[in-house]
Amino acid sequence: MNLQGRDFLKLLDYTPEEIGALIDLAAELKAKKKAGVPHRLCEGKNVALIFEKTSTRTRCSFEVAAHDLGMGTTYLDPSGSQIGKKESIADTARVLSGIYDGIEYRGFGQVIVEELAQYASVPVWNGLTDEFHPTQILADFLTIREIFGHLKGINFVYMGDARFNMGNSLMVGCAKMGLNFTACAPKAYFPDKALVDECRAIAEQTGATLRFCEDPAEAVKDANVIYTDVWVSMGEPVEVWEQRIRELAPYQVNTALMNMAANNAVFMHCLPAYHDDKTGVGKEMGARFNRDAMEVTNEVFESERSVVFQEAENRMHTIKAVMAATLGAV
């Protein structure tokens, strides 16, 4: 499937067949990496990595994936780029297009990465925006396929705040690829209705189902995958913790909840996770609210049912597939 020159901004832009092809390619490239088979498919190319929001996994994944493909990288942190400050997004896109073969953006509104893509003459990849996180979903789905052997028909439950990039992107991905998606949270934390309606239309074509549930026990019955994310997103003020903990505490993923799911259920998380007090935020908020964990307990996070580190590794393999495909190397 020829994806040369395509941007990768959100899964809504891609067909189920194209998403499946990227996952297939990621699996192929992962096998080569594990076998020590070189795959410098983009030898001599260079990519710019714009990070207005920092990240361990996304940065490392893009840099290692680019290196494996034979490419050079330039990392631009919030102090290293003038995007939107001294230089417009449109001008930044055109400047970088003359120097680089691809541009990654991780930051704030989806409108920013969309504008970058509008003015860039090279592929633009979304490393995360407030609304969507498509590279994470490819990694999640590669992981699910490795565990269960398929995607279609998997019962997928997202616990917690489903209004932002992870809830949105997982719902879109499930609709596209035929998984049965459940968002479990208070009603105020459900995804935007317009996006839900769009995903329902997609699901009618793929056989997926969408469900929105406030009862955790009901939501996880027969679940194959239970997924959660931090309760307070990057960039949000610490003042929102008290309300989030109060409203989302019943949706914590713990052993009792996992035991209500299917016998083969696995736990997934895009990371970082507040499962103990060994991070600055986890320690501070745990002491303030007398909690030893937030969205997931340490017992579940460290259990055999947790596949979070397999999932984290797969960020690199799927990002590599996106870059190789859109740069025309395969």
N, C-alpha and C positions, 0 to 999 in steps of 0.2 A: 504494500500500500504506500503510495507516494505522498509523503507529508512535507516534502521539501518546501522551505519558505514560509511554512505556517507558523503563526504565533500559538503559544499555549497559555491562554489567559483564564479559561474556565472550562469545565467539562461540558457545559451546555453547547459549546462550539463544536464538539466532536461527536461523531456517531458511535453507537455501541461497537461497530466493527472496527473503527479507528482506535477506540480505547482498548479493545481486546488486542489489537495488533501491537500497541505500545507495551501492554503487559507481556505479550509473547516475546517481544524483542528484549524486554528487561530480563525475563527468565533466561533467554539465550545468552545475553551478555553476563549475567550473574554466573552461569555455568562456566563460561570462559574465564571469568575472573577467578573462580574457585579452582579451576584446573591449571591456572597459570598461563593461559593462552593469551598472548598480546592481542589487543584489538584497538590499535591506534588509527581509528577510522577517520579522524578529523585532523590528521597531522598538519601542523603549521597554522591552524586557525587560532583565533583568540576571542575570548568572551569577557564582557564587563559584568560585574556582579554588584548591583546597587542594593545596599542594605540600609534602609532608613529605620528598620527594626532589626536588631541583632538576633542571631540564632546559632546555636552550636550545630544542630543536625543539618540545617539547610545550607549553611556556609560550607561545612566539611563535605557534604554530599556533592555540591556543585564543583568544589575545587578538586576533589579526588576523581569524580567522574570526568571532568575536563582533562585532568592529567592522564587518566587511563586512555582517553580518546586521542591524546597527542596534542592537546590544546594548552595555550597559556591563558592565565586568568589575571584580571585586575580587580581587587576588592575595594569597593568604595563604601566606607562606613558613613554615618551621618555627618561627620566632619570632613569627609573626603570628597563630597559632591556638592555642587551648587544647585542641584535640581530644585526648581521651584522657589529658590531664594535669589541668587544673583543671575540665574539662567533659567529660562522657561523650560517646561517639560518638552515642548515641541523642539526648541533649539537643542536641548540636551540629546534628544533622540537622534537628531540629524548629525550632530557632532560625533556621537559615539558610533553611529552607523558608518561613518567614514573611516573609523579606526578598527572597529571590531566586527566579528562575524555573527555575534549574537549578544543579546542583552538580557540579564535577569534583573527583576525588580522585586524587592520584598519591603513592604511598608504599609501605607495607610489605605486610602480609598481605592476601590476598583477603578474609579475614573482615571486615576493616575497611570496605572499600567495600561489601560485602554488607550489613553492619549499617547503614551510612549509608543505603543504599537502602531497607532494611526500615522505617526510621523517618521517612524523608523523604517529603514529599507532592509533591515535584517530581522530574523526572528526575535521575538520578545517572549520571555518566559515569566510566569507569575510564581514567585517564591512564597508569597502570602500577601493577601490584602485583608482588609476588615471584613470583606464579603465572601471571599473564596480562597481556597487553599488546594488547588488541583493536584500538585505534585504529591501531596500527602495522601490523597485518596488513591492514586496509582500504587503507592507503596502499601497502603492498607489492603487493596484488592489483590496485589501480588501475594501478600502474606496469607490472606484468606484462601486463595487458590492453592497455595503450597500446602496448607493444612487440610483442606476439605476436598481438593481436587477439582472444584468447580466454584462458580459464583452464583449462577442462576438458582433461585429457590432458597438460598441461605436466609435464615431469619436473623436480621441484624437489628440490634437495639442500641440506640444512643441515649445515654442517661445524662440529664442536666440541661444546661443552657444551650438551646438549639437555634438561637437567633442569629448567630454570627458565622464566621468562615467555616468552622468545622461542621456544625449542624447543617448549614446550607450545602456544603460540598458533598457531604456523605449522603444527604437526601438525593441530590442530583445524581451522584454516582450510582446509588442503588436503583434509582428509577431507570437510568440508562442501561444498567447491566442485569436487571431482572432480579435483584435481591428484594426481600420483603423488609421494608424499612419501618421502624417504630421510633418515634421521638417520645421519650418519657420525661415529663417535667410539669411544673405548674403551667396553666394555659398561657400566662404572660411570657413564658419562655419558649413558646412554639415559634417556628420559622414564619417569615412574612407570607401572608396569604397569596400574594401574586406569584411568588416563587413556588408555593405549594401547588397552586393551580397549574402552573407550567409543568411541574414534575408529575402531577396526576395525568396530564395529557400524554406525557412520555411513557408513563407506566402502563397506560392502556395498550401501547404498542409492544411493550417488552414483556408483559406478564408480571411485572413487579406490583407490590402493594405498598401503600403508604398508610400509616396509622399514627394517631397522636393520642397519647394516653397519660393520665395523671397518676395511675396506680402502679407502683413498681412491680408488685407481685404479678399483676395481670400482664404487664409489658414484657417481662422476661420469660414467661411460660413458653417452653419450646425454643427459646433463643439459642442460636449457635454462636453468636458473637455479641458480647456486651462491651460497649465502647463508652468512654467518657473523656472529658477534657477538664482543664482547670476551670474553677468557678468564676475567676476574675481574669479577663483577657489582658494581654499585653497593652500597656498604655492607659488602662483604666486606673482611676485613683484608688488608693487604699481605703478610702472612706466607704466604698461600696461593699467591702468584705462583710460587714455586719449583716446587711440585708441579704446578701447572697447566701451566707451560711444559714441564716434563719430559714430561707425559703427553699434552699437546695439540699440541706442536710438529709431529708428523707430519701434523697436520690443518690446517696453515697453508694458506691459499689463495694460491698463487703461480702464476707463468706456466706452469710445467710442468703443474700441476694443471688450469688453465683449458684448456690445449691438449689434454687428454684428454677434455674434454666435447664436446658437439655444436658444430658450427661456428657456430651462432647463439647460443651460450650467453652470458649476461650475469652480471655480478657484482653482488650486492646486500649491503647492510649497514645496520642500523638506526641506526648512529652513536651516539656518537663512536667513531672507530676508531683503533687504535694502529698506524698504517702507517708511521710515521717517528718521529723523536725531537723533534718540534716541540711536544709537550705535556709538562707537568710529569711526569706518570706515565710516559709513553713514554720520556722522557729518563732518568728515574731507573731504571726497570726495564731499559731497554736497556743502560745502563752496568753495572748490577749483574749481568746475565746475558749480556752481550756479544752483544746482538741489535740489529739495525737496524730490526726490525719484529716485531710479534707475530702476531695472527690473520690478517693479510693484508699482503702486500708492497706497498710504495709503487708498484711497477711495475704491479701489477694495479689498485690503487686509482685511479691516475691514467690508466688505459688507456681506450680507446674502448669497451671492453666493460663498464666500470663505469657503473652508472646510479644511483649512490647519491644524487646531488643532485636528480635528478628524483624519486626516491623520497622524499627529505626534504621537498621542496616539496609533494608530495602528502599529507603529513600534514595540512597546513592545509585542503586541499580536502575530504578525507574527514571530518575533524573537523567541518567546517562542515556537511557533509551529515548527520552524526549529530545535531548540535544542532538543525538546522532540522527534521529529521524527527520527533525525539522531542518537540520543543516545538510540534508541530502546525502548522508554517508551510507545509508542502507536503502 
